[in-house]
Amino acid sequence: MLTTLAPETCRLELELGAAPMPARLGRALTAELCRQCGLGDLVPTAELVVSELVTNAVEHAAGGPGRNGGRGRPGRVTLTVSVTRRGVSIEVADPDPQGPAVRVAGPWDEGGRGTLLVAAHSSSWGWRPRPDGKSVWAELALAS
């Protein structure tokens, strides 16, 4: 696991591939970074978004059969969090080239709400292809 926490630039880069409980680790370090950079008010939202993006990426990196039809190749999952004047930028990369799908989960479904939560709590979000898979990003804007 490679972790870089750079308070002078308010940026976190974290490789989560072999980390136990990767979403938990991502949430904790994101909260710490936001607090160090003076954005404690955004901690709950940042933790929620990181948790959803990391959980999805880990499942896709493992090629989970219920999630992506086994398309994912085991590989690296990275989390990058940057605090700027405008807010918090969160990006999670995984080796599955398939982009996220927004779907409506039924009332008894155990999953399927993560992308909707990210969309609801972010000022903007999206994904982009990468040579080694994709990255999903979300922006959390400061309240004006």
C-alpha positions as CSV (number, residue, x, y, z in Angstrom):
1,M,0.0,0.0,0.0
2,L,1.4,3.4,-1.1
3,T,0.1,6.4,0.7
4,T,1.1,10.0,0.1
5,L,-0.5,12.7,2.3
6,A,0.8,16.1,1.4
7,P,-0.8,18.8,3.6
8,E,1.1,21.6,1.9
9,T,-0.7,20.9,-1.3
10,C,-3.8,19.3,0.3
11,R,-3.6,16.2,-1.8
12,L,-3.9,12.5,-0.9
13,E,-2.8,9.7,-3.2
14,L,-3.5,6.2,-1.9
15,E,-3.2,2.7,-3.5
16,L,-5.8,0.5,-2.1
17,G,-5.2,-2.8,-4.0
18,A,-4.0,-4.9,-1.0
19,A,-5.4,-2.8,1.8
20,P,-7.8,-4.5,4.2
21,M,-11.1,-2.6,4.5
22,P,-10.1,-0.2,1.7
23,A,-13.3,2.0,1.9
24,R,-12.7,2.5,5.6
25,L,-9.1,3.5,5.1
26,G,-10.1,5.8,2.3
27,R,-12.8,7.5,4.4
28,A,-10.4,8.0,7.4
29,L,-7.6,9.5,5.3
30,T,-10.0,11.7,3.3
31,A,-11.5,13.0,6.5
32,E,-8.1,13.7,7.9
33,L,-7.0,15.6,4.8
34,C,-10.2,17.7,4.7
35,R,-9.8,18.7,8.4
36,Q,-6.1,19.5,7.9
37,C,-7.0,21.7,5.0
38,G,-9.8,23.5,6.8
39,L,-12.8,21.9,5.2
40,G,-14.2,20.0,8.2
41,D,-17.7,20.8,7.1
42,L,-17.3,18.6,4.0
43,V,-16.1,15.6,5.9
44,P,-19.4,13.7,6.1
45,T,-20.1,14.2,2.4
46,A,-16.5,13.4,1.3
47,E,-16.6,10.2,3.4
48,L,-19.8,9.1,1.8
49,V,-18.6,9.7,-1.7
50,V,-15.2,8.0,-1.1
51,S,-16.9,5.0,0.4
52,E,-19.2,4.5,-2.6
53,L,-16.5,5.1,-5.2
54,V,-13.9,2.9,-3.5
55,T,-16.4,0.1,-2.8
56,N,-17.5,0.0,-6.5
57,A,-13.9,0.2,-7.7
58,V,-12.8,-2.7,-5.4
59,E,-15.7,-4.8,-6.7
60,H,-14.8,-4.0,-10.3
61,A,-11.1,-4.6,-9.8
62,A,-11.9,-8.1,-8.4
63,G,-14.2,-8.8,-11.4
64,G,-17.2,-9.4,-9.2
65,P,-19.6,-11.6,-11.2
66,G,-22.7,-9.8,-9.9
67,R,-21.4,-6.4,-10.6
68,N,-19.7,-6.4,-14.0
69,G,-20.1,-9.8,-15.5
70,G,-16.5,-10.6,-14.6
71,R,-15.0,-8.0,-17.0
72,G,-12.7,-6.6,-14.4
73,R,-9.1,-7.7,-14.2
74,P,-7.6,-8.0,-10.7
75,G,-5.5,-5.0,-10.3
76,R,-4.8,-1.6,-8.8
77,V,-7.4,0.6,-7.2
78,T,-6.2,4.1,-6.4
79,L,-7.8,7.0,-4.6
80,T,-6.8,10.6,-5.2
81,V,-8.3,13.4,-3.1
82,S,-7.4,17.1,-3.8
83,V,-8.6,20.0,-1.8
84,T,-8.8,23.2,-3.8
85,R,-10.2,26.7,-3.4
86,R,-13.5,25.4,-4.9
87,G,-13.9,22.3,-2.8
88,V,-12.8,18.7,-2.8
89,S,-12.0,16.6,-5.8
90,I,-12.2,12.8,-5.4
91,E,-11.0,10.3,-8.1
92,V,-10.9,6.5,-7.9
93,A,-9.3,4.4,-10.6
94,D,-9.7,0.7,-11.2
95,P,-8.8,-1.7,-14.0
96,D,-12.3,-2.3,-15.4
97,P,-12.8,-0.3,-18.6
98,Q,-16.6,-0.3,-18.2
99,G,-18.1,3.0,-16.9
100,P,-20.5,3.2,-14.0
101,A,-24.2,2.7,-14.7
102,V,-26.8,4.6,-12.8
103,R,-29.6,2.3,-12.0
104,V,-32.7,2.3,-9.8
105,A,-32.5,-0.3,-7.1
106,G,-35.7,-2.0,-5.8
107,P,-36.8,-1.5,-2.2
108,W,-35.3,-4.8,-1.2
109,D,-32.1,-4.7,-3.2
110,E,-28.9,-4.7,-1.1
111,G,-27.0,-2.7,-3.6
112,G,-27.4,-0.5,-6.6
113,R,-27.7,2.9,-4.9
114,G,-24.0,4.0,-4.8
115,T,-23.9,5.9,-8.1
116,L,-27.2,7.7,-7.2
117,L,-25.7,8.7,-3.8
118,V,-22.6,10.1,-5.5
119,A,-24.7,12.0,-8.0
120,A,-27.0,13.4,-5.2
121,H,-24.1,14.6,-3.0
122,S,-21.7,15.9,-5.6
123,S,-21.8,19.2,-7.5
124,S,-20.6,17.2,-10.5
125,W,-19.3,13.7,-11.2
126,G,-18.4,11.5,-14.1
127,W,-15.9,9.0,-15.4
128,R,-13.1,8.8,-18.0
129,P,-11.4,6.0,-19.7
130,R,-7.7,5.3,-18.9
131,P,-5.2,3.0,-20.7
132,D,-5.4,0.7,-17.7
133,G,-9.1,0.9,-17.0
134,K,-11.1,3.9,-15.9
135,S,-11.4,6.5,-13.2
136,V,-14.6,7.8,-11.6
137,W,-14.5,11.3,-10.2
138,A,-16.7,13.6,-8.1
139,E,-16.5,17.2,-7.1
140,L,-17.8,18.6,-3.8
141,A,-18.2,22.3,-4.1
142,L,-17.9,24.7,-1.2
143,A,-21.1,26.3,-0.1
144,S,-21.3,29.8,-1.4
